[in-house]
């Protein structure tokens, strides 16, 4: 009996050591993949954004012959850039709020109300994500032109909402599923109307989903290009449309494109960094982000 116990005691550390080794190599693989797919391209893009036009960067040189801020200065000194950023922030904020308001009833129906054809409805909701944005933009561009919404900010807001609404519905539906049905039934038994139940019970308890879906909707709206370009350009100039015009038309200027990459990437990094900071001390928000 003692021999068996000692043998088992010796086997436990061996299994633990093997698990640690597997975990170590798994971590090495994940960090290596992140370095190859994320860090290396960003490093190359950063070097391209700093290339000195007088020296250039040509093979077989591993590093640019000289560094300069001339490409960054050209973007920053563009007088229309601040206006484009303001337009993008306004449109993204309205699109996020509109997506949340429109998604709540649909998300509640998908989460709490059984009905025939629910899977077909879910597929229909995801259709804007399945169909390429260019095709969606061409279709709604023709409709909006006939309705007088083309080349207007309201038209761009509605066009972008088509792309953000599926994300918000999916996140809210997953969040509302976790709300106890007893709370809703008790409120209805006490005489609360469906509207009061939605405003005073469902919406407050689903706020992690609103925040998670809102972050994703804001970033998606801020970086939207195809539908915005087709519906709004050239009269409605968001940041992405403005930056696209700086890429040089038919020929891509690599240093300028590298600067544009970081300008468009910055809002995404900032928003998700703030979300990560908030999730450290808020388990509800972390649960909402997990639904993504």
C-alpha positions in Angstrom: 0.0 0.0 0.0 2.9 2.3 0.8 4.6 1.5 -2.4 1.5 2.3 -4.4 1.1 5.6 -2.6 4.7 6.5 -3.2 4.4 5.6 -6.9 1.3 7.7 -7.3 3.0 10.6 -5.6 6.0 10.3 -8.0 3.6 10.2 -11.0 1.8 13.4 -10.1 4.8 15.7 -10.5 5.8 13.9 -13.7 2.3 14.7 -15.2 2.4 18.2 -13.9 5.9 18.8 -15.5 4.6 17.4 -18.8 1.6 19.7 -18.7 3.9 22.7 -18.0 6.1 21.8 -20.9 3.1 21.5 -23.2 1.8 24.8 -21.9 5.2 26.4 -22.5 5.5 25.3 -26.1 1.9 26.3 -26.7 2.7 29.8 -25.4 5.8 29.9 -27.5 3.7 29.0 -30.6 1.0 31.5 -29.9 3.5 34.4 -29.3 5.5 33.4 -32.4 2.3 33.4 -34.5 1.4 36.8 -33.1 4.9 38.1 -33.9 4.7 36.9 -37.5 1.2 37.9 -38.3 0.8 41.1 -36.2 4.1 42.6 -34.9 6.2 42.1 -38.0 3.8 43.7 -40.5 3.3 46.6 -38.2 7.0 47.0 -37.8 7.5 47.0 -41.6 4.6 49.5 -42.0 6.1 51.8 -39.3 9.5 51.7 -41.1 7.7 52.5 -44.4 6.0 55.5 -42.8 9.4 56.9 -41.7 11.2 56.4 -45.0 13.1 59.5 -46.1 12.0 60.3 -49.7 15.6 61.4 -50.6 17.0 58.0 -49.8 14.1 55.6 -50.3 14.0 51.9 -49.4 15.1 49.4 -52.0 16.3 45.9 -52.1 18.7 44.5 -50.8 18.6 47.0 -48.0 17.2 45.5 -44.8 16.5 49.0 -43.3 15.7 52.3 -44.9 18.7 54.4 -45.8 17.2 57.4 -43.9 14.3 58.3 -41.6 12.0 61.3 -41.8 8.7 62.5 -40.6 7.8 64.1 -43.9 4.9 61.6 -44.6 3.4 62.0 -41.1 3.7 65.8 -41.5 1.9 65.8 -44.8 -1.1 63.9 -43.2 -1.2 66.0 -40.1 -0.9 69.3 -41.9 -3.9 68.4 -44.1 -6.6 71.0 -43.1 -9.4 68.6 -44.1 -8.3 65.8 -41.8 -9.7 67.3 -38.6 -13.1 67.9 -40.2 -13.1 64.3 -41.5 -12.3 63.0 -38.0 -15.1 65.0 -36.5 -17.6 63.7 -39.2 -16.5 60.1 -38.5 -16.8 60.5 -34.7 -20.3 62.0 -35.1 -21.5 59.3 -37.5 -20.0 56.4 -35.5 -21.6 57.7 -32.3 -25.1 58.0 -33.9 -24.7 54.6 -35.6 -23.8 53.0 -32.3 -26.8 54.5 -30.5 -29.2 53.6 -33.4 -27.9 50.1 -33.6 -28.5 49.5 -29.9 -32.0 50.9 -30.1 -33.0 48.8 -33.1 -31.2 45.6 -31.9 -32.9 45.3 -28.5 -36.4 44.2 -29.7 -35.0 41.7 -32.2 -32.4 40.4 -29.8 -35.1 39.9 -27.1 -37.3 38.0 -29.6 -34.4 35.7 -30.6 -33.4 35.1 -27.0 -36.7 34.7 -25.2 -39.5 34.0 -27.7 -39.7 30.6 -29.4 -41.1 30.7 -32.9 -40.9 28.8 -36.2 -38.2 29.8 -38.6 -35.9 31.3 -36.0 -32.8 29.9 -37.7 -33.9 31.5 -41.0 -34.3 34.8 -39.2 -30.8 34.5 -37.8 -29.4 33.8 -41.2 -31.3 36.8 -42.6 -29.8 39.0 -39.9 -26.3 37.9 -40.7 -26.8 38.5 -44.4 -25.1 41.9 -44.5 -22.0 40.2 -43.0 -22.0 37.4 -45.5 -22.5 39.5 -48.6 -19.5 41.6 -49.6 -19.8 45.3 -48.5 -19.3 46.5 -52.1 -22.4 44.6 -53.2 -24.4 45.9 -50.3 -23.2 49.4 -51.0 -24.2 49.3 -54.6 -27.6 48.0 -53.8 -28.5 50.5 -51.1 -26.8 53.3 -53.0 -29.3 53.0 -55.8 -32.2 52.9 -53.4 -30.9 55.8 -51.4 -30.4 57.8 -54.6 -34.1 57.3 -55.4 -35.1 58.3 -51.9 -32.9 61.4 -51.8 -30.6 60.0 -49.1 -27.5 59.8 -51.3 -24.6 62.2 -50.5 -26.1 63.0 -47.1 -25.0 62.2 -43.5 -28.4 60.5 -42.6 -27.9 58.3 -45.7 -24.4 57.3 -44.5 -25.7 56.6 -41.0 -28.4 54.3 -42.3 -25.9 52.6 -44.6 -23.4 51.9 -41.8 -26.2 50.8 -39.5 -26.9 48.0 -41.9 -23.4 46.7 -41.3 -23.3 47.2 -37.5 -26.8 45.9 -36.6 -26.0 42.2 -37.0 -23.1 42.5 -34.5 -25.2 44.3 -32.0 -28.1 41.8 -32.3 -25.9 38.8 -31.9 -24.2 40.2 -28.8 -27.4 41.4 -27.2 -29.2 38.1 -27.9 -26.5 36.2 -26.2 -26.6 38.6 -23.2 -30.4 38.5 -22.8 -30.4 34.7 -22.8 -28.6 34.9 -19.5 -31.3 37.1 -17.9 -33.6 34.9 -15.6 -37.0 34.5 -17.1 -38.5 34.6 -13.6 -37.8 38.3 -13.3 -39.6 39.0 -16.6 -42.6 36.8 -15.6 -42.8 38.4 -12.1 -42.9 41.9 -13.6 -45.6 40.9 -16.1 -47.6 39.3 -13.3 -47.5 42.5 -11.3 -48.9 44.5 -14.2 -45.8 45.9 -16.0 -46.3 46.5 -19.7 -43.9 45.0 -22.2 -42.4 48.4 -22.7 -41.7 48.9 -19.0 -40.3 45.4 -18.8 -37.9 46.2 -21.6 -36.9 49.6 -20.2 -36.6 48.8 -16.5 -35.6 45.1 -16.5 -34.2 43.9 -19.8 -32.2 47.0 -20.8 -30.4 47.5 -17.4 -29.5 43.8 -17.1 -28.3 43.7 -20.7 -25.9 46.7 -20.4 -22.8 44.6 -20.7 -24.1 43.5 -24.1 -24.8 47.1 -25.0 -21.2 48.1 -24.1 -19.6 45.1 -25.9 -21.7 45.5 -29.0 -21.4 49.2 -28.9 -17.6 49.0 -28.9 -17.6 46.7 -31.9 -20.3 48.8 -33.7 -18.3 52.0 -33.1 -15.1 50.6 -34.4 -16.8 49.0 -37.4 -18.6 52.3 -38.3 -15.4 54.3 -37.8 -13.5 52.1 -40.2 -16.3 51.6 -42.7 -15.3 52.5 -46.3 -17.3 50.7 -49.1 -20.8 51.7 -48.2 -19.7 55.1 -47.0 -17.9 55.8 -50.2 -20.7 54.7 -52.5 -23.5 56.4 -50.5 -21.8 59.6 -49.3 -18.7 60.5 -51.3 -17.7 63.1 -52.3 -20.0 65.3 -50.3 -19.7 63.3 -47.0 -16.0 62.8 -46.3 -15.3 60.5 -43.4 -11.8 59.7 -42.2 -11.5 56.5 -44.3 -12.7 58.3 -47.4 -10.3 61.2 -46.8 -7.4 58.8 -46.3 -8.3 56.8 -49.3 -7.9 60.0 -51.4 -4.4 60.5 -50.0 -3.2 57.1 -51.2 -2.4 58.4 -54.7 -5.2 57.2 -56.8 -4.3 54.3 -59.1 -0.8 53.9 -57.8 -0.3 53.2 -54.0 2.4 55.3 -52.4 3.8 52.9 -49.7 4.9 55.5 -47.2 1.6 57.3 -47.3 -0.3 54.0 -47.1 1.7 53.1 -44.0 0.8 56.3 -42.3 -2.9 55.8 -43.2 -2.6 52.3 -41.7 -1.6 53.6 -38.3 -4.2 56.5 -38.4 -7.0 54.1 -39.0 -5.7 51.5 -36.5 -5.3 54.0 -33.7 -9.0 54.3 -32.7 -9.4 50.5 -32.6 -6.4 50.1 -30.3 -7.5 52.9 -28.0 -11.1 51.7 -27.6 -10.1 48.1 -26.9 -7.4 49.2 -24.5 -9.9 51.2 -22.5 -12.3 48.2 -22.6 -9.6 45.9 -21.3 -8.8 48.3 -18.5 -12.5 48.4 -17.5 -12.9 44.6 -17.6 -10.2 44.1 -15.0 -12.6 45.3 -12.3 -16.0 44.5 -13.9 -17.0 40.9 -14.5 -20.3 41.9 -16.1 -18.5 43.9 -18.8 -16.1 41.0 -19.3 -19.0 38.7 -19.8 -20.5 41.0 -22.4 -17.2 41.3 -24.3 -17.0 37.5 -24.2 -20.1 37.3 -26.3 -18.2 38.7 -29.3 
